[in-house]
Amino acid sequence: MVFVLLRKVFVFNGVLVIKSKNTQRHFLQSNNKGLAKSGR
């Protein structure tokens, strides 16, 4: 039972990390686009 709970928490944390990485990448891409536009 404890192992199942731990595995659920671990999977949940992994999903959160993946989501945060994706949002960071998207934010950086949009930032780069904005900088390129302002640079011109």
C-alpha positions in Angstrom: 0.0 0.0 0.0 2.8 2.4 0.9 4.6 1.6 -2.3 1.5 2.4 -4.4 1.2 5.8 -2.7 4.8 6.5 -3.2 4.6 5.6 -6.9 1.6 7.8 -7.3 3.4 10.7 -5.7 6.5 10.1 -7.8 4.5 9.9 -11.1 2.6 13.1 -10.1 5.8 14.9 -9.4 7.2 13.8 -12.7 4.2 15.1 -14.5 4.5 18.5 -12.7 8.2 18.7 -13.7 7.5 17.9 -17.3 4.7 20.5 -17.4 6.9 23.2 -15.8 9.7 22.4 -18.3 7.3 22.7 -21.2 5.9 26.1 -19.9 9.5 27.4 -19.4 10.4 26.4 -22.9 7.3 28.0 -24.3 7.9 31.2 -22.2 11.5 31.4 -23.5 10.4 30.9 -27.1 7.8 33.7 -26.8 10.4 35.9 -25.1 12.9 35.3 -27.9 10.2 36.2 -30.5 9.4 39.4 -28.6 13.1 40.3 -28.4 13.6 39.6 -32.1 10.6 41.9 -32.9 11.9 44.7 -30.7 15.4 44.3 -32.0 14.2 45.0 -35.5 
